[in-house]
Amino acid sequence: MKKYGQLQQGPEKGLFMDKGLIESYEKQLREAEKSNSTVEKYLRDLYRFNEYLNGGEVTKQSVIGWKHDLMARGYKPASINSMLAALNSFLLYIGRSEMVAKNIRLQKRSYRSEYDELTKEEYFRLLNAAASDLRLQLMMQTICSTGIRVSELNYFTVEAAEAGEVTIACKGKMRTILIPNRLREKLLAYSELHGISSGAIFLTRKGSPVNRSNIWSGMKSLCAAADVLPSKVYPHNLRKLFAREFYLQDKDLAKLADVLGHSNIETTRIYIMGTGREHREQIERMDLML
C-alpha cells in the first residue's frame, strides 16, 4: 500500500494526514464489502488529495482549494465529483462532516458525445488489430459479449466455460452470467491451447490472473492500427457497447440493469443514451423551421 502521509491531531490541534487512519478507513470499506476496484479508487483519490496538501493541514479551505485546483487543471466535472465522493466519505468516517465539499452541479445531458462512444464497427476493427494477441482479443470479446466489468474478468474459469455460465460476486451481490456458445467454444479452445485445465483462463506470463492495467494498456496499443480515437478505447466502453446492443433487442431496461448488475436503473439509462449526432437528427426530423 502507498504511504499516504499523516492525518493526526498536531500540537495545535491541526489535522494532518496519517497512514494508520487511512488503513483503518480501508478496513472499514472492506468490511462494508466494497469492491476491490472501489476501495483502490477511493484510496487513490485520497492519495491525490494528500499530494495537493503537500504536508499542509486538512481544513475546509484546503478541501475546497483542491476542488478548484482540479477544475483549473481541466478535470471533467464528473471526475471531480467522483474524487470528492472519496474524500467526503473519508471525512465523514473521521467525524469531520463540516469539511465536506459540495459537488459541482451538473445538468443532466440528454445525449452523449459521439467522440466518446465506441461503435460496433470500431470494436471489430480493434479485434482485427489484436489478431496477433489472442489473449487480448479474447478478453475484449469476453467483456463485450457478456457485459461484465473488467474487474470481473477473472471469474471466467475453465469450470465456468464448461458449465456455460459464470457466477459473479460484486458489491455484495451475486449474479449469474450466461456465456454465449461461440464465446464458450473460444474460451475452451484457448484454455486447451495454453494448457489451462482449471481455474482462471486469462493469466499473465507469470501465471497470475490478469488485472485492469493489462487489458487497458493492451487496448490502447491497438488504437493506431484500428484507426480508432484513443478516447474511445478502454474496457468500460466494451461494457457500454454490450448494453446498447442488448437494449436494442427488446428495449427492456429493467432486464438490462439486472444483467449489468446495476442497483440503480438510472445508471443503466446512461449506458443506452443516444449520441449528439442521433439527437441532432431527431431534432432535424421535427422540421419546425420555415
Secondary structure, DSSP 8 states (H G I E B T S, - for coil): -----EEEE-TTS-EEEEHHHHHHHHHHHHHTT--HHHHHHHHHHHHHHHHHHTT----HHHHHHHHHHHHHTT--HHHHHHHHHHHHHHHHHTT-GGG----------SSB-TTT---HHHHHHHHHHTTT-HHHHHHHHHHHHH---GGGGGG-BHHHHHHTEEEEEETTEEEEEE--HHHHHHHHHHHHHTT--SSBS-B-TTS-B--HHHHHHHHHTTHHHHT--GGG-SHHHHHHHHHHHHHHHH--HHHHHHHHT-S-HHHHHHHT--BHHHHHHHHHHH----
